[in-house]
Amino acid sequence: MDYWSLLARQRSNEAKARALSPILRRAGGGRATPVLADAGRTIAALRQENARQQAEIDVLRGEIADLRGRPS
């Protein structure tokens, strides 16, 4: 796994945690258990975050393509 894959995975995990945080409650053993109070809102939030991440990935890919095209 390369740096970009790790970075994308970390950002994805952080974004999912942010999207789910309003609907998490503490359960026994200190583990967070998702409680889908409003599944529609949760899914919409995750889709919105996914679209934002994809836009960011597209920008990064464009920057990489620009850097590869430059003579060193």
matplotlib code that plots the C-alpha trace (Angstrom):
import matplotlib.pyplot as plt

x = [0.0, 1.5, 1.4, -1.6, -3.6, -2.9, -3.8, -7.0, -8.0, -7.2, -9.3, -12.1, -12.1, -12.1, -14.9, -17.0, -16.5, -17.6, -20.6, -21.7, -20.8, -24.3, -25.8, -23.3, -23.9, -21.6, -22.2, -20.6, -16.8, -16.2, -17.1, -19.2, -22.3, -24.0, -27.6, -29.5, -32.0, -32.5, -31.0, -31.9, -29.9, -27.0, -26.8, -27.2, -24.3, -22.1, -22.9, -22.1, -18.8, -18.0, -18.6, -16.4, -13.6, -13.9, -13.6, -10.5, -9.0, -9.7, -7.8, -4.8, -4.7, -4.7, -1.8, 0.1, -0.5, 0.8, 3.9, 4.6, 4.3, 6.9, 10.6, 12.8]
y = [0.0, 3.3, 6.7, 8.0, 4.8, 5.2, 8.9, 8.2, 5.5, 7.7, 10.5, 8.2, 6.7, 10.2, 11.4, 8.3, 8.9, 12.6, 11.6, 8.9, 10.8, 12.3, 8.9, 7.0, 6.2, 4.6, 1.0, -1.4, -1.9, 1.6, 0.6, 3.0, 1.3, 2.9, 3.6, 4.6, 7.1, 8.4, 6.1, 8.4, 11.3, 9.0, 7.7, 11.2, 12.4, 9.5, 10.1, 13.8, 13.0, 10.4, 13.0, 15.5, 12.9, 12.0, 15.6, 15.9, 12.7, 14.1, 17.3, 15.3, 13.1, 16.2, 17.6, 14.4, 14.3, 17.9, 17.0, 14.0, 16.1, 18.6, 18.1, 17.7]
z = [0.0, -1.0, 0.7, -1.3, -0.6, 3.1, 3.1, 1.2, 3.7, 6.7, 5.3, 4.4, 7.9, 9.5, 7.2, 8.1, 11.8, 11.3, 9.3, 11.9, 15.1, 15.6, 15.6, 17.7, 21.4, 23.9, 24.6, 27.1, 26.9, 25.6, 22.1, 19.9, 18.5, 15.5, 16.1, 12.9, 14.2, 10.7, 8.1, 5.2, 6.7, 7.5, 4.0, 2.5, 4.7, 3.7, 0.0, 0.3, 2.1, -0.6, -3.4, -1.6, -1.2, -4.9, -5.9, -3.7, -5.2, -8.7, -7.8, -6.5, -9.6, -11.7, -9.7, -10.0, -13.8, -14.0, -12.0, -14.2, -17.3, -16.2, -17.1, -14.0]

ax = plt.figure().add_subplot(projection="3d")
ax.plot(x, y, z, "-o")
ax.set_aspect("equal")
plt.show()
